[in-house]
């Protein structure tokens, strides 16, 4: 069982020591330590550190770079366990919209704060938060989490962005388009152009459902009727198109600051387009399995060279916001994927997608000291990442705050 023993907020110079230190997935120090000074990593080493700094010894487990949840929806935390995922994607969407509308904004906000605590308690140091209601910016800023807060738009109009400008820092603000089957191409282009001018990441759900594929490639069907019922007329959208990926490519959305979420329906030409554009793909396999009974073609993505990261999606479709749970599911579902590759997706892959790779994702001098500790058992370095990726956390569905299991992120 993991223990919440790492504490943040220290000033001056402190040495964090454990049985193992993961610098990156392929560099692991036995009997390692991380020297931290004023919130930044100053030294990585092994053995007995020199100097008179305070030493915090956490035991025989592993210190590793804080995980990155590159895609989640904290505003949906209040819907945990309330939305049926086995009746099809269309039913899930309608059920979510109806049940969310019945909840007071304060209830949504309070649940999102609990979700943030779970994220922190399970070793995560950065998030890509998708906000359709604009509720979660302040609690995220207060949490100390790094990442990007994306204000999402859908339909034929851009959501109220309050005309703010993106500002560099540990938690950046940006815009997101919901998806090509819910958002007008002109709106997606305007959102992306704004993000491009600000040099900010841009996020969009893509190629996720059968409903999306059918609508985009025929311009007809139940999804068109659903959009019309929501007051969204798609006559001017330029449909049908060849595929969701080719559609976004044609309207200029794909580049190395774009995060494509899910990508369950993509052939080799689509993969080539994504790779050549430099766009990142964020996989949320637990959510995909629950909602679609389908998983992404991870093997093809890896072979094509697509930039990959991981996210949990929301508690409306998964049981936890734990990236440790997400890694374990990926490892079980894709046995051909090396543990090191999965861990890289959950750390540096996510940091790169969110524009944080110069600050976190690996433990090297000069980066922020965003660390986590897990009490795993390993007798040799080759076992460390495998044990971490396949760690089975205790079921936290009945836990009350503060969480008593899972690693603890150090927010220095």
Secondary structure, DSSP 4 states (H G I P E B T S, - for coil): -----------SEEEEEEEEEEEETTEEEEEEEEEEETTEEEEEEESS--SS-EEEE--SSEEEEPEEEEEE-GGGGGGTTTS-SSS-HHHHHHHHHHHHHTS-HHHHHHHHHHHHHHHHHTTEEEEEEEESSS-SHHHHHHHT-EEEEEEEE-BTS----TT-----SSEEEEEEEEETTTB-HHHHHHHHHHHHHTT--EEEEES--HHHHHHHHHS-SHHHHHHHHTT---TTS----S-HHHHHHHTT--STTEEEEE--S--HHHHHHHHHHT-EEEE-HHHHHHHHS----HHHHHHHT-EEEE----TTTSS---HHHHHHHHHHH-TTS-HHHHHHIIIIIHHHHTT-TTTSSS--TTSB-EEEEE----SSHHHHHHHHHT--PPP-TT--SSP-SS---EE-
